[in-house]
Amino acid sequence: MRWILIVAMLVASPVWAQEDGRIVVTGEGRITAVPDMATVRMGVTAEATDAADAMAQVSQTMIRVQGVLEAAGIAPRDIQTTALQLNPRWDNRATREGEAPRIIGYFAENGISVRVRDLTQLGDVLGAVVTDGANQFRGLTFDIADRAPLLEEARRAAVAEARAKAALYADAAGVTLGTMIELREVGVQMPTPMVAEMRMASADMAVPVAEGEMVISASVTMIFASE
């Protein structure tokens, strides 16, 4: 009977486990910056009845266009050929039975991508190349050349916001904010190069463009102990 009483007392005794409280917060940092470079996609096209003539026309015109770009201070490394093609033009009229399709001419194209690192020259460059023969615009995008410092700033801002939230919650709950237990980056959002609309009054005038702003953001989750 004595042995049974001792066992009963042990079973009835509670087992205590103390666990520190935790505060889990998220923070986001957003950095706004003005783009400092642009990429222009342009091209030269020509049509001729002879394939060699069509290609010669676009080649000669592109030489003039590249000369304008280099005179404006665009480095050769910032000019890249993106399209070079020669296609036949077929007679689309219905042919008589048994008559083979007929080539009536050729279409040639030479496209380039140009990085402009000095945006103060962008409007003048666009106007000049059109004057000298570029007859295709395929788009203009703005970007930031060196994003690393901005991303670092966004990450610091995200951590600072998370710390501030944790301190606020600890104070509101009447507890003391302890040491950080965990820091985890939730995500980073890099800006997508912005497409700008180009408007041109005439070929001998600078093209008006506006670069606007871009946003780089980072978000983190932080876990703190509370006492």
Secondary structure by P-SEA (a helix, b strand, c coil): caaaaaaaaaaabbbbbbbbbbbbbbbbbbbbbcccbbbbbbbcccccccaaaaaaaaaaaaaaaaaaaaaaccccccccccccbbbbbcccccccccccccccbbbbbbbbbbbbccccaaaaaaaaaaaaccccccbbbbbbccaaaaaaaaaaaaaaaaaaaaaaaaaaacccccccccccccbbbbbccbbbbbbbccccccbbbbbbbbbbbccbbbbbbcc
